[in-house]
Amino acid sequence: MLARHGSSRKPLQALARLAAIAWVAAPAATAHAAVCYQLPFPNPNLADGWGSTCCGRTSPHRGVDFPQAAGTPIPAVADGVVALNQWSGCLGNVVVVQHADGMFSGYSHMIAASPLGPGTAVTRGQQVGQVGNTGSCSQGAHLHLTMAPAANGVFQGTTVDPHAYIIERLECNLAPIGYLDDAGCDHITGWSQDPTAPDAVIPTHLYFGGPAGDPNAVGVAIDADVSRDDLCMAIGSCQHGFRMPTPLSVQDGQPRPVHAYGIDTQGGHNPELGSSPRTLECPLPRLTGVRRRVANPDVLGAWQFSTFADLVTLTDAQVDEFELGLDIPPAPTLARADDGSPEVWLLDGDDPQRRRHVPDLETAHAWRLQLDTASVWPTAELLALPEAPPLRPRPTLVKGTGDTVWLLDVDLDPAPAGTAGESDSAAEPTTSHTGGDSTGTDPGTDSSSPDPASAGLPPGFGNDEGCGCDSHRSGASAWLGAFALLLLRRRRA
């Protein structure tokens, strides 16, 4: 089992890692390009620049000349791959490099053929040849640099002004940075930042069971929007942490890789974060409570339950061990009092209807509840409803070999919360990993669940994440839904 973040990791290791990221996350300029360029030499002859017809030219100049001594090494203007390496009667020895933004840079009049064959990868600043005076169009040693949207643009067709194109792209789009801190049985934690937009919150994509692109992997997107003090000095911005409850469906004792990727805000490369992948291996969590039937896929969808994040698969015998409770309502209904008090209540059960406290934002996020949708009730009428135990920190679903899905929850029938003899503690979670048999609890679990980020998701990303519905939808319990609506209307009248 991997150590939890912050518990047994050595402080010096953490400080060393943060020192390294502070170095790579230096402040960036405001304008950035997908590919970072540089001028090959600092002395372009702009008097006879791109498009010029001076100096006896019979057609516009197709590139920019850089006077240099014969034999001077020629650096590549950007990362790329050699596309052409050939002789031209007019241009002499020519090498052409293709770049990731679709542009081609051509280097002409070289003293000899480039040693780099087609298909060779080059990096910005790497030598691609030497300045020369070859070809019938050359008049003295110099580099003739051409930029074109096609490989043969060096010789014919459309070109662009090399000097202007490069000057606009001296600052490049930097790839996201970050770290997968932990893949534990309670939470997946880490951080990610885009140095190009250092203060922006960016998505992080987590893949369980394989890397991005693996058809057997399940992807989840979350925003890296958690404030962390340790990041403030290290990368100059605090709100870049991510933290999500470990999906229950992967807590089955089997080892699985967890891959994490930072998502570029400008559509560039999405790199795998540091220390990724990590191995997740969690035993079946200990489960408590009564089982409440989720009547059909419509109810599953209305609650936005996820069969990846929230569902534990058991044997039929294990499911039967949990006592039966009331079916869950067809959809969540929230209410608050009209006296301005901050409490938000989930209306649950029937005959009588109960109110259950939503204790904090973390719980609301975990249950995917929209607190701003709460109806406003007269205070006396709302408080007249019997009070049942508050919501647990996160929803836990179970199922056996059949199609029926159950929510493990508190028993709504015992005495209201806060009275003597209560049989199910308000603070008791549904799951834990504290060891022992199936009756244990873990009161210290924090179940914060950041909202998922959807920007940049590839097709098919997020298998079964979200509502967890399947394609076979049957009718909901219409009479129960109508009864709940009528009751709500009566109490709000």
C-alpha positions in Angstrom: 0.0 0.0 0.0 1.3 3.4 -0.9 1.9 5.9 2.0 -0.6 8.6 2.3 0.4 12.1 1.3 1.9 14.0 4.1 2.1 11.1 6.5 5.4 9.2 5.9 7.0 11.0 3.0 10.4 12.4 4.0 10.3 16.3 4.2 13.6 16.6 2.4 12.3 14.7 -0.6 9.2 16.9 -0.7 11.4 20.1 -0.5 13.7 18.9 -3.3 10.7 18.2 -5.6 9.2 21.6 -4.9 12.6 23.3 -5.5 12.8 21.6 -8.9 9.3 22.7 -9.9 10.1 26.2 -8.9 12.9 26.2 -11.4 10.8 24.9 -14.3 7.9 27.2 -13.6 9.6 30.5 -14.1 7.2 33.4 -15.1 6.3 33.3 -18.8 5.5 36.1 -21.2 1.9 37.0 -22.0 2.0 35.9 -25.7 2.8 32.3 -26.5 2.9 30.2 -29.6 2.4 26.5 -30.1 6.0 26.1 -31.3 8.9 28.2 -29.9 11.2 29.7 -32.5 14.5 31.6 -32.6 16.3 33.6 -35.2 19.2 31.7 -36.7 21.5 34.8 -36.5 21.0 38.3 -35.1 21.7 40.2 -38.4 18.9 39.8 -40.9 19.3 41.9 -44.1 15.9 43.6 -43.8 16.8 46.2 -46.5 16.5 43.4 -49.0 14.0 41.4 -46.9 11.1 39.1 -47.7 9.1 40.5 -50.7 11.8 42.9 -51.7 12.4 43.7 -55.4 15.5 45.9 -54.9 19.0 45.2 -56.0 18.1 44.1 -59.5 15.6 41.4 -58.6 13.1 40.4 -61.3 10.7 38.8 -58.7 10.0 39.4 -55.0 12.5 38.0 -52.5 11.1 34.7 -51.2 13.1 34.6 -47.9 15.5 36.6 -45.7 19.2 36.6 -46.0 21.7 36.5 -43.0 25.3 37.4 -44.0 27.7 35.1 -42.2 31.2 33.7 -42.8 31.4 30.5 -44.8 31.4 27.5 -42.5 29.4 29.1 -39.7 27.1 26.5 -38.1 23.4 27.0 -39.0 21.0 26.4 -36.1 17.5 25.1 -36.6 14.9 27.8 -35.9 12.6 25.4 -34.0 12.1 21.8 -33.1 11.1 19.6 -36.0 11.9 16.8 -38.4 14.0 16.9 -41.6 11.7 16.8 -44.6 14.1 17.4 -47.5 17.8 17.3 -48.1 18.8 18.0 -51.7 20.6 20.1 -54.3 19.0 22.9 -56.2 20.7 24.7 -59.1 19.7 28.1 -57.9 19.8 27.5 -54.1 22.6 25.1 -53.9 22.6 22.7 -50.9 19.3 22.9 -49.2 17.8 21.2 -46.1 14.1 21.7 -45.1 12.7 21.1 -41.6 9.1 20.5 -40.8 7.7 22.0 -37.5 4.8 21.0 -35.3 2.7 24.0 -36.3 2.7 22.9 -39.9 5.4 25.4 -41.1 8.6 24.4 -43.0 11.9 26.2 -42.6 14.4 26.0 -45.5 18.2 26.6 -45.2 19.9 27.3 -48.6 23.3 28.0 -50.1 25.0 25.7 -47.5 28.7 25.0 -48.1 27.9 21.2 -48.2 25.0 18.9 -48.0 23.5 18.6 -44.5 24.5 15.3 -42.7 20.8 15.0 -41.5 18.7 12.7 -43.6 14.9 13.0 -44.0 13.0 11.8 -40.9 15.8 13.0 -38.5 14.4 14.8 -35.5 16.1 18.1 -34.6 15.8 20.5 -31.7 15.7 24.3 -31.7 19.3 25.5 -32.0 20.7 22.2 -33.3 23.1 22.5 -36.2 21.5 21.5 -39.5 24.4 22.6 -41.8 27.0 25.3 -42.5 26.8 28.7 -44.2 28.1 28.6 -47.8 27.9 30.2 -51.2 26.5 27.4 -53.3 24.0 27.7 -56.1 23.7 30.1 -59.1 21.5 32.5 -57.1 24.1 33.2 -54.4 26.3 36.2 -54.3 28.6 35.8 -51.3 28.4 33.6 -48.2 25.1 33.9 -46.4 22.1 31.9 -45.2 18.9 32.2 -47.3 16.1 31.3 -44.8 12.7 30.5 -46.2 9.4 29.8 -44.3 6.6 28.1 -46.2 3.4 26.1 -45.4 4.6 23.2 -47.7 8.0 21.4 -48.1 8.4 22.5 -51.7 7.7 26.1 -50.7 11.4 26.6 -50.5 11.5 26.3 -54.3 8.1 27.5 -55.5 4.6 28.6 -54.3 3.7 30.5 -51.2 6.1 31.7 -48.5 5.8 33.9 -45.5 8.1 36.5 -44.0 10.6 34.4 -41.9 11.7 37.3 -39.8 8.1 38.4 -38.8 7.0 34.8 -38.3 9.8 34.0 -35.9 9.7 37.3 -34.0 6.0 36.6 -33.2 6.9 33.2 -31.8 10.0 33.7 -29.7 7.9 32.8 -26.6 6.4 29.3 -26.8 3.4 27.6 -25.2 4.9 25.8 -22.2 3.5 22.3 -21.3 1.7 21.8 -18.0 3.7 20.7 -15.0 2.6 18.8 -11.9 2.9 15.8 -9.7 0.7 12.8 -8.8 1.3 12.8 -5.0 -0.7 9.8 -4.0 -3.1 7.1 -5.2 -4.4 5.9 -1.9 -7.6 4.1 -0.8 -9.2 7.3 0.5 -8.2 10.0 -2.0 -6.2 10.6 -5.2 -4.1 13.7 -4.7 -1.6 15.9 -6.6 -1.3 19.2 -8.4 -1.0 20.6 -12.0 -0.3 24.0 -13.5 0.1 25.5 -16.9 3.1 27.8 -16.8 1.8 29.7 -19.8 -1.2 30.7 -17.7 0.2 30.3 -14.2 -2.8 31.6 -12.3 -5.5 29.7 -14.3 -7.2 26.6 -13.0 -6.6 23.7 -15.4 -8.2 20.3 -15.7 -6.3 17.1 -14.7 -7.3 13.8 -16.4 -6.9 10.7 -14.3 -7.0 7.3 -16.0 -7.6 4.1 -14.0 -6.4 0.8 -15.3 -4.2 2.1 -18.1 -2.8 5.2 -19.8 -4.7 7.6 -22.0 -5.8 5.9 -25.2 -6.1 2.5 -23.6 -9.6 1.2 -24.4 -9.7 -0.6 -21.1 -8.9 2.5 -19.0 -11.6 4.6 -17.4 -10.9 8.4 -17.4 -12.1 11.0 -15.0 -11.6 14.8 -15.3 -11.2 17.0 -12.3 -10.2 20.7 -11.9 -6.9 21.3 -10.1 -8.5 24.1 -8.0 -7.6 23.2 -4.4 -5.5 25.8 -2.6 -2.2 24.4 -1.2 0.2 26.4 0.9 3.2 24.4 -0.2 2.6 25.5 -3.9 2.4 29.2 -3.2 6.2 29.8 -3.0 7.2 26.8 -5.1 5.3 27.8 -8.3 4.1 31.3 -7.4 0.4 30.4 -7.3 -1.5 28.4 -4.7 -4.7 27.1 -6.2 -3.5 24.2 -8.3 -4.0 21.1 -6.1 -6.4 18.3 -7.0 -8.1 15.8 -4.6 -10.8 13.3 -5.4 -12.2 10.4 -3.4 -10.9 7.1 -4.7 -13.6 5.5 -6.8 -15.3 2.7 -5.0 -15.5 0.4 -8.0 -11.7 0.0 -8.1 -11.5 -1.0 -4.4 -11.5 -4.7 -4.9 -8.0 -5.8 -3.9 -6.7 -5.8 -7.4 -3.6 -3.6 -8.4 -4.3 -0.9 -11.0 -2.1 1.8 -12.5 -3.4 5.4 -12.1 -2.1 7.8 -14.7 -2.4 11.6 -14.4 -2.1 14.2 -17.1 -2.1 18.0 -17.0 -4.3 19.5 -19.7 -2.8 22.4 -21.7 -5.0 25.6 -21.8 -4.0 26.4 -25.3 -4.6 23.0 -26.8 -0.9 21.9 -26.8 0.8 18.8 -25.4 -0.9 17.2 -22.3 2.1 15.6 -20.5 1.9 12.9 -17.9 2.6 14.4 -14.4 5.6 13.6 -12.3 5.4 10.3 -10.3 2.7 9.0 -12.7 1.7 6.3 -12.9 1.2 5.1 -9.4 -0.3 1.7 -8.4 -3.6 1.7 -6.6 -4.4 -1.5 -4.6 -7.2 -1.3 -2.1 -9.1 -4.0 -0.3 -12.9 -4.1 -0.4 -14.0 -1.2 1.9 -15.9 -2.0 5.1 -19.6 -1.1 4.5 -22.3 -0.1 7.0 -25.9 0.9 7.0 -29.2 -0.3 5.5 -29.8 -0.8 1.8 -32.2 1.5 0.1 -33.4 0.5 -3.4 -32.6 2.7 -6.3 -35.8 1.9 -8.2 -34.5 2.2 -11.8 -32.0 4.0 -14.1 -34.1 7.2 -14.1 -33.6 7.5 -10.3 -29.9 6.7 -10.6 -29.6 9.5 -13.2 -31.7 12.0 -11.2 -29.3 11.6 -8.3 -26.3 11.8 -10.6 -24.8 8.7 -9.0 -21.9 7.1 -10.8 -21.4 3.4 -11.2 -17.7 4.0 -11.4 -17.2 6.4 -8.5 -19.9 5.2 -6.1 -20.6 1.5 -6.7 -19.2 -1.6 -5.0 -20.0 -5.0 -6.5 -20.7 -7.7 -4.0 -22.0 -11.2 -4.0 -25.8 -11.6 -3.6 -25.2 -13.1 -0.1 -23.2 -10.1 1.0 -25.9 -7.7 -0.3 -28.6 -9.7 1.6 -26.7 -9.1 4.8 -27.8 -5.5 4.9 -31.2 -4.8 6.3 -33.8 -3.3 4.0 -34.7 0.4 4.3 -36.9 2.8 2.5 -36.5 3.3 -1.2 -34.7 6.5 -2.0 -36.8 9.3 -3.5 -37.1 9.5 -7.3 -34.9 12.7 -7.2 -33.2 14.8 -4.6 -35.2 17.7 -3.2 -33.5 20.5 -1.2 -35.1 23.1 1.1 -34.0 25.9 3.3 -35.9 28.1 5.8 -37.1 31.6 5.0 -35.5 33.1 8.2 -32.1 33.4 6.5 -30.5 30.5 8.3 -27.7 28.9 6.2 -28.7 25.3 6.7 -29.8 23.3 3.6 -31.9 20.2 4.1 -32.5 17.1 1.9 -36.2 16.1 2.0 -36.2 12.3 2.4 -38.6 9.4 3.0 -42.4 9.6 3.1 -45.2 9.2 5.7 -43.7 11.1 7.3 -41.3 13.1 5.2 -38.0 13.9 7.0 -35.4 16.6 6.7 -31.7 15.6 6.6 -29.0 18.2 7.0 -26.4 18.7 4.3 -23.6 19.4 6.7 -21.0 21.1 4.4 -19.9 21.9 0.8 -17.7 18.8 0.6 -20.7 16.6 1.3 -22.8 18.5 -1.2 -20.1 18.0 -3.9 -19.8 14.3 -3.1 -23.5 13.9 -3.5 -23.6 16.2 -6.6 -26.2 18.4 -5.0 -26.8 21.9 -6.3 -27.4 23.9 -3.2 -28.7 27.0 -5.1 -31.7 24.9 -6.2 -33.1 24.6 -2.7 -36.7 25.7 -2.3 -37.5 28.3 0.4 -40.0 27.1 3.1 -41.7 28.8 5.9 -39.3 28.2 8.9 -42.0 26.7 11.1 -43.2 24.3 8.5 -39.7 23.1 7.6 -38.7 22.6 11.2 -41.9 20.8 11.9 -40.7 17.9 9.7 -39.0 15.1 11.8 -35.2 15.4 11.6 -33.3 12.3 10.4 -29.5 11.9 10.5 -27.6 14.1 8.1 -26.1 12.9 4.9 -23.1 10.7 5.0 -19.8 12.2 3.6 -20.3 10.4 0.3 -22.8 8.1 -1.4 -22.1 4.4 -1.5 -24.0 2.1 -3.9 -23.9 -1.7 -3.8 -25.2 -4.4 -6.2 -25.0 -8.1 -6.6 -25.3 -10.2 -9.7 -28.7 -8.8 -10.7 -29.6 -5.3 -12.0 -30.9 -3.9 -8.7 -28.7 -1.1 -7.3 -28.9 -0.2 -3.6 -27.8 2.9 -1.6 -26.2 2.1 1.7 -27.6 4.7 4.1 -28.7 5.4 7.6 -32.0 3.9 8.8 -34.6 6.6 8.7 -37.0 4.8 11.1 -35.1 5.2 14.4 -35.5 8.3 16.6 -34.5 11.6 15.1 -30.8 12.7 15.1 -29.5 13.9 18.4 -31.8 11.9 20.7 -30.7 9.2 23.1 -30.5 5.7 21.7 -29.8 6.7 18.1 -28.7 3.6 16.2 -26.7 5.2 13.4 -24.3 8.0 14.1 -24.7 11.2 12.1 -20.9 11.3 11.5 -20.6 7.6 10.6 -19.4 7.1 7.0 -20.6 4.4 4.7 -17.1 3.1 3.9 -13.7 3.0 5.6 -10.2 1.3 5.4 -9.4 1.2 9.1 -9.2 -2.6 9.2 -11.3 -5.1 11.1 -14.6 -6.6 10.0 -17.5 -5.1 8.1 -18.8 -3.0 11.0 -15.9 -0.6 11.4 -16.0 3.2 10.7 -13.5 5.9 9.8 -14.8 9.2 11.2 -11.8 11.2 10.0 -12.3 10.7 6.3 -12.5 13.9 4.3 -14.7 13.3 1.3 -14.1 16.5 -0.7 -14.9 15.9 -4.4 -14.0 18.7 -6.8 -16.3 19.3 -9.7 -15.3 17.5 -12.8 -13.7 19.5 -15.7 -14.9 18.6 -19.1 -12.8 20.9 -21.4 -10.6 18.9 -23.7 -12.1 15.5 -23.1 -11.3 13.1 -25.9 -14.2 11.2 -27.6 -15.4 8.4 -25.3 -13.6 9.8 -22.3 -15.2 9.2 -18.9 -16.8 5.8 -19.4 -19.8 5.6 -17.1 -18.6 8.7 -15.1 -21.4 11.1 -14.1 -24.9 9.8 -13.7 -23.8 6.1 -14.3 -27.0 5.4 -16.3 -27.2 2.5 -18.8 -29.1 2.7 -22.0 -32.1 0.7 -20.8 -34.4 3.2 -19.0 -37.7 2.1 -17.4 -40.4 4.2 -16.0 -39.9 5.8 -12.6 -42.3 5.3 -9.7 -44.7 8.0 -11.1 -47.0 7.9 -8.1 -44.2 8.5 -5.6 -42.8 11.4 -7.7 -46.3 13.0 -8.0 -46.8 12.6 -4.2 -43.5 14.3 -3.5 -44.4 17.2 -5.8 -47.9 17.6 -4.3 -46.4 17.6 -0.8 -43.8 20.2 -1.8 -46.5 22.5 -3.3 -48.7 22.2 -0.3 -46.0 23.1 2.1 -44.9 26.1 0.0 -48.4 27.4 -0.5 
